[in-house]
Amino acid sequence: KVTRLNDEICESKITAATKDEEINDLKRKISSHVEQEARLGAQITTLRERVLELEALSRETEEMQIRYEISLANAKKDVVSKEETLEGLNSGLEAENNKLNKSGSKMNN
């Protein structure tokens, strides 16, 4: 009976040691998962911050594009206005030139 009890005690100790190893292994895995979760949380935070930065840059780019388009439209209007002014001046010069040519022809006759 004593031998049998000793065998059962030994088996219990072995089973307990095995369970302790399993528990320690699970603790290591849990610790590893917690560390990984912390790293992922930090990465997510960094990515969220980067998304906010990119959204801000996108808004700035859109605003710059709008300012550029307004500036371009104003420049085109200015060019058209100057072309019209130049055409008016050219017409005036042509009219003056024609008058001078007619005066010159009359003087030559």
Buried (B, 14 or more C-beta within 10 A) or exposed (E): EEEEEEEEEEEEEEEEEEEEEEEEEEEEEEEEEEEEEEEEEEEEEEEEEEEEEEEEEEEEEEEEEEEEEEEEEEEEEEEEEEEEEEEEEEEEEEEEEEEEEEEEEEEEE
